[in-house]
Amino acid sequence: MAHDRLSPRQKMIGMMYLILTAMLALNVSKEAVEAFKQVDRSLTQTIANYVIKNNRIYAEFDRAAAENPVKAEKFKTAAYNVKSRADELFNYIQDLKIEIITKAEGPETPALRGNEVFINEVRKIDEPNIPSEVLIGANEAGKANTLKALINDYREFLITTLDGENPTAEAALLTALNTDDGRDPGGQPTRWENLTFQTLPLVAVITILSKMQLDTRNAETEVLNHLYSQIDAASFKFNKLSAIVIPNSHYVTQGSDYQAQVFVSAFDTTQTPEIRVGDALLEVDESGRGIYRVRASSTGQKRWGGIVSLKAPDGSTREYPFESSYYVDEPNVVVSPTAMNVMYFGIDNPIDISVPGTSPDKIRIRVNNGTYRQGKVKRPKGDNFPGTWVVKPNAVGQNVQIVVTADMSGRPQTFPPYEFRVKPIPPPIAVFANKSTGEVARNIAAAQTGVYAIQPDFDFDLNYTVTGFTVLYSDSRGDFEESSTSSNLTTRQRDLINRLTRGKNLIIKDIKALGPDGRIVELLPVILKIN
C-alpha cells in the first residue's frame, strides 16, 4: 500500500508485475507467461500472510474489548465492519477468478480445488478472449463494472472510517484502490475497465485480480492498525507510581475502628495538572497533588470542590470535577462539674453534646426518664444557652440517663450513659411592691395592683402565676382578713391596705402560685412595715 510500509519482497513483486504487463503488451514469448505465474504465486503467498496478520489484530481487538469494553468496544465494532467489507470485495474478486478459469477449462479443471485457484494447474493459461467476455462483455456491460463500483465503495468506506485522523493512510488508499479512467497507448480516453482487462490473456488477468486482492487486504491492515492505535490514543501515560494512604479520620476513639484507603496512584512527572477551586488556581507539588488551604472563619459544614484539567495524548484537554467537605467546630475544652450534674423536673434543660472528630449531624441520643428535642433555651436576659439538645425529665428522684450514639467512620458507636440527678424547681419568692420584707411607704403600698412570684437567682426564664393570697390587717378591734383568687388585689383588700398607718405591718399570707411544671406551690408570706 504505502511504499514506505512495503517489505522488499512486496516491492519486488510489484515491479515484476509492471514489467511483465509491459512485456505482455509487446507479445513477448511464453517465458513472460511463466513469469506471470510466478508473480501470482508470490501474490497469493503474500495475501495468506496478510490474512494471518489481520487475524492477529482482530484477536487483539477482542482482548482489548474484553478487558475494557467502555474504551475498546466501539473500535472493535469498527474493525469488524472493516473485515466484513474487505471480505466482501476479496470474495467477489475470487469468484471472478473462478468464473474465468471455469469458463475457459470447464468445471473439472485441476486448477480449482474448492474455492482456491492454483495457477500452475491452468491449462489454457494464455487464453485471450474469455477474460474479456466475463469482465468487459458485450456493449461494455461486463462484471468489471461491478468490480469497479465495489472497489470505489470499499475505498470510500475505509476513508470514512479513518475520519480524517490519518492523512498518510488516506493518501495511500486513494493510490492503491484507484479506479480512475485514463488513456490508451494511442492517447484516446478509455474506461478503467478496458485499460485494466481488455485483450489480456488469462494468466495476466488472474495475476491482476490477485494484486487487487492483495491491495484489499493491505488496505484492511492499514485501517485496522489505525483503529487499534485509537484505543489508547486519548489515554494518559504515567511514568511514576506512588502509594497513597487516606484515612477516613485522623481521630479514633477507644472501641471504634481505624479505617484507611490504601492504593497506588500513578502520575506523570512531565506534565503538571491545572487544579482550580472556584477562581483560584491551586499550588501543585512535584507529585501532581494540589494543595488546598483555606482559613476556617466560621463554624459548620463546609463544602468545596473544583476541576482538575489534564492534557490528553491526543491533544484534547480532559476535565475531572471533584468535591469534598469538612466540618469546622469551635475550639473547646470540656470541664465536667461531676457533683452538680443536675436537671430540673418539668422544664426544658439545655445540654451540649459533642464527640471529638464527629460533626453534630452524625450524633444521636436516647434519654431514659425524660423526653428530648434539638433546640435552645432562652436565659432571662434574652441570650441563648449554647445547648444543642433540650431534655425534660419525667420524674423527681430518678436519674436521667443520656445515651449518645455517634457515626464514627461510617459505623455507629454507642457511648456509656451519662447521668443527671433530677431536682424539683426551686420555689419562687412572693413580692409586693417588688419587696418580700422590709419597709414600704404607705402611698406606694396603696398604689400596687397585686402580688407576684419571681425567681431572682435562677438561670431559667420561668413564669409563675399567683393564683391566690390573703391580706391580714390588725388593730385594736381585732384581725381582719380579705382573700383574692388571683394575683390582683380586690377592692376589700385595698380598703384594708388604706387603713394601715405608719408603723403598722402589712401581712400578705397564704400565697399560692402555679409553676411551669404544672404544680401549685405555697410561698412564704410577705411582711412589710409601713413608714
Residue, then its C-alpha position, 0 to 999 in steps of 0.5 A: m500500500a504505502h511504499d514506505r510500509l512495503s517489505p522488499r519482497q512486496k516491492m519486488i513483486g510489484m515491479m515484476y508485475l509492471i514489467l511483465t504487463a509491459m512485456l505482455a503488451l509487446n507479445v513477448s514469448k511464453e517465458a513472460v507467461e511463466a513469469f506471470k505465474q510466478v508473480d501470482r504465486s508470490l501474490t497469493q503467498t503474500i495475501a495468506n500472510y496478510v490474512i494471518k496478520n489481520n487475524r492477529i489484530y482482530a484477536e487483539f481487538d477482542r482482548a482489548a474489548a474484553e478487558n475494557p469494553v467502555k474504551a475498546e468496544k466501539f473500535k472493535t465494532a469498527a474493525y469488524n465492519v472493516k473485515s466484513r467489507a474487505d471480505e466482501l470485495f476479496n470474495y467477489i474478486q475470487d469468484l471472478k477468478i473462478e468464473i474465468i478459469t471455469k469458463a475457459e477449462g470447464p468445471e473439472t479443471p485441476a486448477l480449482r480445488g474448492n474455492e482456491v485457484f492454483i495457477n500452475e494447474v491452468r491449462k489454457i493459461d494464455e487464453p485471450n478472449i474469455p477474460s474479456e467476455v466475463l469482465i468487459g462483455a458485450n456493449e461494455a456491460g461486463k462484471a468489471n463494472t461491478l468490480k469497479a463500483l465495489i472497489n470505489d465503495y470499499r475505498e470510500f468506506l475505509i476513508t470514512t472510517l479513518d475520519g480524517e485522523n490519518p492523512t498518510a493512510e488516506a493518501a495511500l488508499l486513494t493510490a492503491l484502490n484507484t479506479d480512475d479512467g485514463r488513456d490508451p497507448g494511442g492517447q484516446p480516453t478509455r474506461w478503467e475497465n478496458l485499460t485494466f482487462q481488455t485483450l489480456p490473456l488469462v494468466a495476466v488477468i488472474t495475476i491482476l485480480s490477485k494484486m487487487q486482492l492483495d491491495t484489499r487486504n493491505a488496505e484492511t491492515e492499514v485501517l485496522n492498525h489505525l483503529y487499534s492505535q485509537i484505543d489508547a490514543a486519548s489515554f494518559k501515560f504515567n511514568k511514576l507510581s506512588a502509594i497513597v494512604i487516606p484515612n477516613s479520620h485522623y481521630v479514633t476513639q477507644g472501641s471504634d475502628y481505624q479505617a484507611q484507603v490504601f492504593v497506588s496512584a500513578f502520575d506523570t512527572t512531565q506534565t503538571p495538572e491545572i487544579r482550580v477551586g472556584d477562581a483560584l488556581l491551586e499550588v501543585d507539588e512535584s507529585g501532581r497533588g494540589i494543595y488546598r488551604v483555606r482559613a476556617s472563619s466560621t463554624g459548620q459544614k463546609r463544602w468545596g470542590g473544583i476541576v482538575s484539567l489534564k492534557a490528553p495524548d491526543g491533544s484534547t484537554r480532559e476535565y475531572p470535577f471533584e468535591s469534598s467537605y469538612y466540618v469546622d467546630e469551635p475550639n473547646v475544652v470540656v470541664s465536667p462539674t461531676a457533683m452538680n450534674v443536675m436537671y430540673f423536673g418539668i422544664d426544658n434543660p439545655i445540654d451540649i453534646s459533642v464527640p471529638g472528630t464527629s460533626p453534630d449531624k452524625i450524633r444521636i441520643r436516647v434519654n431514659n426518664g425524660t423526653y428530648r428535642q434539638g433546640k435552645v433555651k432562652r436565659p432571662k436576659g434574652d441570650n441563648f444557652p449554647g445547648t444543642w439538645v433540650v431534655k425534660p425529665n419525667a420524674v423527681g428522684q430518678n436519674v436521667q440517663i443520656v445515651v449518645t450514639a455517634d457515626m464514627s467512620g461510617r459505623p455507629q458507636t454507642f457511648p456509656p450513659y451519662e447521668f443527671r440527678v433530677k431536682p424539683i424547681p426551686p420555689p419562687i419568692a412572693v413580692f409586693a411592691n417588688k419587696s418580700t420584707g422590709e419597709v414600704a411607704r404607705n402611698i406606694a403600698a396603696a398604689q400596687t395592683g397585686v402580688y407576684a412570684i419571681q425567681p431572682d437567682f435562677d438561670f431559667d426564664l420561668n413564669y409563675t402565676v399567683t393564683g391566690f393570697t390573703v391580706l391580714y390587717s390588725d388593730s385594736r378591734g381585732d384581725f381582719e382578713e380579705s382573700s383574692t383568687s388571683s394575683n390582683l388585689t380586690t377592692r376589700q383588700r385595698d380598703l384594708i391596705n388604706r387603713l394601715t398607718r405608719g408603723k403598722n405591718l402589712i401581712i400578705k399570707d397564704i400565697k399560692a402560685l402555679g409553676p411551669d411544671g404544672r404544680i401549685v406551690e405555697l410561698l412564704p408570706v410577705i411582711l412589710k412595715i409601713n413608714 
